[in-house]
């Protein structure tokens, strides 16, 4: 992939031609990166389309890119959903979104755990963080960001292998749990872990206990480690056995 700056554009963007960058991206291009006419740039919409182009016009308030026809990238064949209890520190929730986007998660669904102090709130700031992470690592697809009232609602409609991060139950082998599945759900609790009722419900819904070892990790690290291990098992992170 050529080394150039990438910018996030709306899903409504035309497949080719002149594209006005959104105001925040135009500001970044002109005032931070100080790009000039003719500079090569890339665009993406987070839904599988990417463009190569060059700056046509740029000033303090506007940036226009002349784009070649969009390249359409298929959605990942294996879909991973992170079901994550809302954490009490906004920075931790932001970290989870950033890492999920970088590691190719298809969906992040936050929920209010029994030990969460607040309802989850998916806003423009989290969407921008996901976009920035995809820009940095070159991904064409951004994760969908969703919020659910509780664990029951968070698991509704999700298929594939359901994997529960836990220390308190006899764990299964991750490779065995993922066997033959192209879809998986990684379920992580909040500070203070899941309640006993949440664990019972998840297990009754078919979740398989998975251990990350004997160390006790912060929720945002447990989320990241589980995502990375699942992607590795699937061969998405250089697993030579796949």
Secondary structure, DSSP 8 states (H G I E B T S, - for coil): ----EEEE--TT--SSEEEE--HHHHHIIIIIS---TT-EEEEE-SBSEEEEEEEEEE-SS-EEEEE---EE----SSEEEEEEE--SSHHHHHHHHHHHHHTT-SEEEEE--TT-SS-----HHHHHHHHHHHHHHT-SB--EEEEESSHHHHHTT--SEEEEE-SSS----HHHHHTT-SEEEEEE--TT---HHHHHHHHHTT-EEE---SS---HHHHHHHHHHHHHHHTTTT--TT-
